[in-house]
Each structure stands twice: as C-alpha cells, then as structure tokens.
Amino acid sequence: MTGCSGSDDAAPDGTSAAALEPAEALEAIGVEGTTVIDVRTPTEYADGHLVGARNIDLSAETFTDRVSELDRDATYVVYCRTGARSAEAAARMADLGFTDVLDAGGLSDLVDAGGTTETT
C-alpha cells in the first residue's frame, strides 16, 4: 500500500496512490515491527526527525542499494518534508518488490498530528 499526504495523487510509476492521513501514519508507526524511514537528506534528518526513524536519503546514489538490504516483506513507513520524496521512495520500494510500504507524507503534518521528533 502506498499513499501520499492528504491527497489522491499518482505515484511516479503512474499507479494511483491512496491517501494516508497523518493520524493513520502515526498509528502504523506505533505497530511493533514497523520500520520508519526518513528519506530526506542527512542534514534535514539531523535538524529533526521522528523518534526512531532511520535515514535513507532518496537523493543519494546509494538509496536503491540501502533499501535493497532491507526485508521486502516487513512493514515500512516512509516520510519526507512535504510528501513528494516519500511518494517517490514508496513507489521505488514497491518496484523493488517491497510488499508493505506506507507513505506518511510530510514531517510537519505528522508532528501536527502528534508525532514526536528528536535531533541528532
């Protein structure tokens, strides 16, 4: 399943992406075994990210290699600053065979819905 913050947009691969509201994303994040991935740059990540999120920069040349090391059958929630990069990351992960990737959209929407951040 993929989604984009608050809208019903097409993913970069042309498939339709169902909206995932911030409250739904936070609920999914709270499920044991779910991995949260921040796809922003390391600098953005260091300035503040969801507690427990891993940073895998979508714009890095190593993005595909790094996500390919992950379990394709596990559950992942991806987010970025506004939802554009997270939608692309979710679509790319789906193309790589990941079966449960949720696009949580933008960090500010997640924080507004009660998400907690930390800095590194």
ABEGO torsion letter per residue (X at the ends): XBBBBGBBBBBAAGBBBBBBBAAAAAAAAABBGBBBBBABBAAAAAAEBBBGBBBBBAABAAAAAAAAABBAABBBBBBBAAGAAAAAAAAAAAAAGBABBBBAEBAAAAAAAGBBBBBX
